């Protein structure tokens, strides 16, 4: 059997799952209370807490660590990397500790996985990391030489949805062009060309979302930053955790918004339609990069369960290409499937070298 442990750290939880091949045996979300986390000055101080909870969960489920074939970890924003699998090695762990692209809690997955496999003598991998950056050079250029558009977003779920769409519809992912939008707490849009994530519009550069402000007019944003009303930390929180639907309607749950609309709330209807419009607008923004030759548009993520929301998007973009809905995040399955492709020789894992990320 190909027994894989999947680790996916989040801000207040560590998600675990065990897979035998493609089949999920069990999964669990280990919650971390805010009270517990506030005791730690940095995310790195949380490593032992999360690692010990992983060991405890494995024991409670009767798992024999010695039977594991490999570990699949979420790939956080450690450094710019290619899509696909990377074997976790000492250089990756050094960068994760010393100078990651963004010290987000998701980078702890690689560190925890590395601690476990060093005891077991097996390999661990990250797959489709947050910081996949294989954008066309043309797509990275901005009007300020010191600022480069960078690839960072919901790559794991978007690429998994693209691969599933191609498999279901008889397309070769390596020879197809797809535009994929992840619809969740944050909203990303990406362009996939011949197996490459050629461009990505992350939440900070594009769509406003349930709790993200999205792209804001520059002059007004600069004025707000220098208004004296907010510290830098508060401003980032406003943009990344208190914007979007939270700012407009006081909730980040689209189900609540749809209830408001059903109850006749015209403001909620306008804001929700505007959010769908901005998603469609950013999908359209990707089409010229490939000269409008798009095989499929894919909508995925939690909000893709909403027929109401996805219909509003599809009505505006279906002239570009047929729209496929693949709801849910499916991150644990995507991580397991990615590592399975490596174990079966379908893909070859990249070897992480720090110099390659400069």
HELIX and SHEET records of a PDB file:
HELIX    1   1 UNK A   34  UNK A   37  1                                   4    
HELIX    2   2 UNK A   43  UNK A   46  5                                   4    
HELIX    3   3 UNK A   47  UNK A   60  1                                  14    
HELIX    4   4 UNK A   65  UNK A   67  5                                   3    
HELIX    5   5 UNK A   90  UNK A   98  1                                   9    
HELIX    6   6 UNK A  105  UNK A  107  5                                   3    
HELIX    7   7 UNK A  108  UNK A  120  1                                  13    
HELIX    8   8 UNK A  137  UNK A  140  1                                   4    
HELIX    9   9 UNK A  155  UNK A  169  1                                  15    
HELIX   10  10 UNK A  173  UNK A  175  5                                   3    
HELIX   11  11 UNK A  218  UNK A  225  1                                   8    
HELIX   12  12 UNK A  232  UNK A  240  1                                   9    
HELIX   13  13 UNK A  244  UNK A  249  1                                   6    
HELIX   14  14 UNK A  254  UNK A  262  1                                   9    
HELIX   15  15 UNK A  266  UNK A  287  1                                  22    
HELIX   16  16 UNK A  288  UNK A  290  5                                   3    
HELIX   17  17 UNK A  302  UNK A  305  5                                   4    
HELIX   18  18 UNK A  307  UNK A  317  1                                  11    
HELIX   19  19 UNK A  331  UNK A  343  1                                  13    
HELIX   20  20 UNK A  354  UNK A  357  5                                   4    
SHEET    1   A 7 UNK A  23  UNK A  31  0                                        
SHEET    2   A 7 UNK A  13  UNK A  20 -1                                        
SHEET    3   A 7 UNK A   3  UNK A   9 -1                                        
SHEET    4   A 7 UNK A  70  UNK A  74  1                                        
SHEET    5   A 7 UNK A 123  UNK A 127  1                                        
SHEET    6   A 7 UNK A  85  UNK A  87 -1                                        
SHEET    7   A 7 UNK A 350  UNK A 351  1                                        
SHEET    1   B 5 UNK A 196  UNK A 201  0                                        
SHEET    2   B 5 UNK A 187  UNK A 193 -1                                        
SHEET    3   B 5 UNK A 177  UNK A 183 -1                                        
SHEET    4   B 5 UNK A 296  UNK A 301  1                                        
SHEET    5   B 5 UNK A 322  UNK A 327  1                                        
END                                                                             
